[in-house]
Structures are given as structure tokens and as C-alpha cells.
Amino acid sequence: MFPFRLAAGAALALRWGIFREGRFMGKVLDEWIADSQEFIHARLPHLIVIALIAFLLIKLLRVVTNRMVRLAERHGAGSGRVGEVKTLAGVIRATGLATIGAIVGMQFLDALGVNLAPLLASAGVAGVAIGLAAQNIVKDVLNGVIFLVEGQFNVGDQVKLAGLAGTVEAMTLRKTTVRDGDGTLYVIPNSQITTVANLSVGYSLATVNVSVDFSANPDQVQGLLTQIAMEVRNDPAFKDLFVADPQVLGVDSVKGSQLIFPVQFKTLPTKQYGPMREFQRRVRLALEEHHMLPGDPLRVYGAQAGAGQARPHPEEEAAAREPEPVDPTTIKPQETNPFSGE
């Protein structure tokens, strides 16, 4: 109680001397007291309510952002996805805190009698100038938020972005980092990404075009390719990579002396390369074993050739038609002048 008695005594002491009632400073003191009473009676409860609402909003914002991260971790998301969710939660938290702080600050300034019109006008002009100068950065951030919210691609995915292909190594709200097959690292601003081609979602569908010589029996080739594809499908090293059985689509086209047989492999995302290489290796060995020729665009068949009998290569025919070399000592001298014609 001592501090309150001391304050009361100081207030009574101010009523003497220049602060005596009726004098100039006494009137000023009376006006100060009246203003304080009005502030405590009318504005202070309003500010207390605003402070309580701001406190509750900040608590709610933290609960929501923390729950986002916990849900991502609980659902077994990868470390890259959890990192992206944490980034998005941090951005939401920072933006929310800045917005709440700005509103509460303006309310307090207004309660203290500060004219907010010039301040708001200056802030508007500064905002327009900053927006014009940094509009690309704003676009980068907005696109980055959309990528994180929609999950169009994640860290570790193989993608094609802005005409560049590779593996996503890092993502932020402003840029995406992609490394291609030869180790080159690309930094792509998010505003430059208009189309996303994600190669790591769902499944991969690869086609191997097998070229066989025209002399081969198409039905026999189709059966052989189907057998080889199913052997690769059931191989313990590759069977867990397939989503469906391989499909041999038959003769897709005839190009000169070639028969083209497309074979499709449907595998887990980005896992098609191993089965494709093994299939092509086995096709090479099987063609040799069954005495079939691979397709050759330079091999030509003549009408006089029998079934399955190929004509020699054009270069071999040209070499066969070349004349015998002539001994220069046996050439007769010219009887006419090559310049005058006489």
C-alpha cells in the first residue's frame, strides 16, 4: 500500500504552487486528469479486448502450423515432404504474426490519438513502389506457395521444369534447384515454372522398338519377344519393379527390310531402365540363337532374290562393278593437241 500512498501524496502536492486549482498549470493538470479518465473509461477496455483477441489468434496460429507438421510426420511423408511442410508452416506463421501485429499496432496508435491517414498513405505508396520493383520475387513466392500446397513435385522427384530435366534437390518459396544427369545444377525461379512434368508419380511406361529382318516370320518373332519379356517380368531381380505384364504390340511398321515390334514395359516410377536393358540383351542373344537377322535399313531385297535371300549390300555391289586397274605404261599417247584441238 505504500506506493499507492506515495502516489496519492504526490498528486495532492501538485495541487499547491503553480498547479493550484484555478491557475494555468492547474487547469492543464485538470485537463490531463480528465483525458486520463476518458482513456481509462472508454479506450482502455477496447485495447484490452484487442490484446486478448490478438493473443488468442497467435495461439491458434501456432497450434494450426504445428499440427500441419505433425500430420505430415504421422502420415509417413518423406523427409523432403516434411521439410516442405515445415517451410510452408513457417511462412504461414510469420505472415500471420506480421498481420496481427500490424492490426494491433494501428489500433493502439489510434487509441493514443495518432492520425493514421498520413501513415497509411505513406505505407500505400511504399507498398506500390516495392511491389513494382520486386514483382518477380512476389511471383516466385506465390508460385512457391502453390507448389508446396498442391504437392505438384517434391524433393527427390525426377521432373521437367522450364525446359530442363533432372532431379529436384531443393525447394524454397523463391526457387527450385534441379540437377540433371551429367551433374549440372540448375536454379530455376518459381515464376518461370509454368508447366510441371513429374516423372516420379504413379508409374512409368517405356517402349522398346525391336527391329527384325523382313525375312523373319512375324508370328514367330512375336512369340519369341513375348517369351523374353515375360522372362524378364518374372526375373527375381525385376519382378518387384513391374506394375503390369509387358505387352508386345505386334508389327507396328515396315520400313524397307525392317519389321518394327514395339514392346511396352509398365513399371514403378523411374524404374524402367533396368528391365529395358535386360530385355534388349536377351533379344540380341535370342535372335542369334534362332538364326534371325536384326533389321538393317541399308539391306535391300531384289525381285529376283528368293524368299529370305538378301541381295548384297549396295557398297559391295559398287565395289564388285569397279573396273580392273589400268597399267599407265600401256596408254597410247594422244594424237591431238588438247589445247588447239589439232
JODABEL-V57518 format. One record per run of one state. SS is the DSSP state (a for helix, b for strand, c for the rest). FROM is the first residue (numbers start at 1). LEN is the number of residues. If there is no record, write none. Layout:
[[SS/FROM/LEN] [SS/FROM/LEN]]
//
This chain:
[[c/1/1] [a/2/12] [c/14/3] [a/17/3] [c/20/4] [a/24/51] [c/75/4] [a/79/33] [c/112/4] [a/116/18] [c/134/1] [a/135/16] [c/151/7] [b/158/4] [c/162/2] [b/164/8] [c/172/3] [b/175/5] [c/180/5] [b/185/5] [a/190/3] [c/193/3] [b/196/3] [c/199/5] [b/204/10] [c/214/4] [a/218/16] [c/234/5] [a/239/3] [b/242/1] [c/243/4] [b/247/9] [c/256/2] [b/258/10] [c/268/4] [a/272/18] [c/290/4] [b/294/1] [c/295/19] [a/314/7] [c/321/7] [a/328/3] [c/331/12]]
//
